[in-house]
Amino acid sequence: MQIRVGQLHNEQVLALLKEHHEDMASHSPPESVHALDISGLEAGDVTFWSLWREDDLAGCGALKRLDIAHAEIKSMRTSTDFLRQGVAQQLLAHIISEARSQGYRRLSLETGSMAAFIPARKLYEQFGFEECEPFADYKQDPYSAFMTKTL
């Protein structure tokens, strides 16, 4: 598998991000969906990666700068055809490594609090993330779980 920077306007990436937004909206009210749209992912403080097996998109994820020492994981998603094949682990390990190489000392994320998000929360826990209070501009929200990791 190959990790590529960008690819935001690739048809497969656009379809996966659309699926990601629709899935988030199916579990949470609009004010509790914090997924970035394409313009948010293209912002100068965000790096977006896509993971490919030959010409097939396996997943994606992004890193958003919050301040000089703190970044946030955004838009982590595995393509349906690649579920339970290690894609999320590979992407998460890559994002953590990139965050360290960019000098961040803390990495945080917001994910859903509902049962559908248990696999994601377990994955983050396996990588050393722990539950935390809301960070950055987030507020307490019954639909959100917040996690952080010191790098």
N, C-alpha and C positions, 0 to 999 in steps of 0.2 A: 504494500500500500504506500501511497505517496501523499505527503501533506503539502499543499500549495497555499500560498498567501493569496488572498483575494478570491477571484472567480465569482464575484457577487452578481454579475449579469449573465452567468451561465444559466441556461434553461433548467438544468437539474437543480442547481443551487436555489434558484428562484422558487421552484416547485417545493423543495424541502423547507424553505423558510415560510412559504405560504402554509404548508401543512403544520409547521411549528406554531404559527400564529393561530390557526384554526383550532388546534388541539388546546392551546392555552386558553382560548376563548370558550371552549367547551367545558372547562373546569372552573373558570373564574369569571366574575363580573368584569366589565371593561376597565374599571378603575383599578383592578387588581392584576391586570395583565401588563407585565413590564418588559416584554420582548421588544427589542429594537426593530424598527422597520429598515428598509434598505438605506435610506438617508442617514439613519442613526449608525448603521454599520459602516457607512462610508466616511464617517466623521474622522477628523484628524487624530482624535484620542482613542481610536478603536483599531485593532488589528484583527482581521477575520481570516480564518483558515478553513480550508475544505480538505477532506481526506478522500482519496480516490483509489479504487482498485481498477487499474487500467482506465477505461472510459466511463466507469460507473461511480457515481457519488456515493460514498459510504457514510459520510457525516460531516458535521461542521461545528465550529465553536469560535468564540471571539474573546478578546481581552480588552477591557476598557480602562483607561487610566483615570483614577479618581484624584490622586495627588502624587507627589514625587515618590511616596513610599507605599502607596496602596492602589491596587487594581481590582477590577471586578470581572468575573467570568460571565459571559453573555452568550446567548444563542447556541447552547450545546444541544445538538440533535443528531440522532443516528437514523439513517434511512431504514425504512421498514425491512428491506431485503437484507440488511446487514445486522439486524438485532442479534444480541448474544454472540457476537463474533469478535469482541474485544475492541470495537471501534471507539466507544466512549472512553475506555481506559487509555487507549493510544492517544486520543485527542487531549484528554485531561492531563496526561503525563507531559505532552508537548507544551500545553499552555502553561503548566507549572514551571517547566524548564525555561520557557521564554520569559515568564514573569521574573524568575530569578536572574536571568541574564540581563534583563533590563533594569535590575537594581531594586525591584519592589521588595518590601519586607513583609507585606501582608497581602493576602489574596482572599476576596470575599465573593459571595454569590447570593442570589435570591432565587428560590425555587418554590414550587407549590407545597402546601401543607397537607393536601389531601392524599388518600390512599394511592392514587395513580402515580404519585411522585415518590413513593417509597423506594423503588429501585434506584432512582437518581440520588436520593439522600444517602442510601447505603453505599453507593459508589463513592460519593464525596467523603463519607466517613472512612472508607477504606484508604483514601488518600490523605487522611489526617485532618479533614475539615471537622469543625465542631460547631454546634449551634451557637448563635450569638444574637445580640440585639440588632435592630435595624441599623444600617450604616448609610452613609452618604445622604441622599434625599428621601430615602425610604421611611415609611411610618409603620407602626404596628398594624398588621392586617391579618385577619383570621385565615386568609387564603395563601399567605406567604410564610415560608420558613427561611431564615437567614443563617448562613454558615460562613465561617472564616478559618483561615489557616495562616500561621506565622511561617514565613519562608526563611 
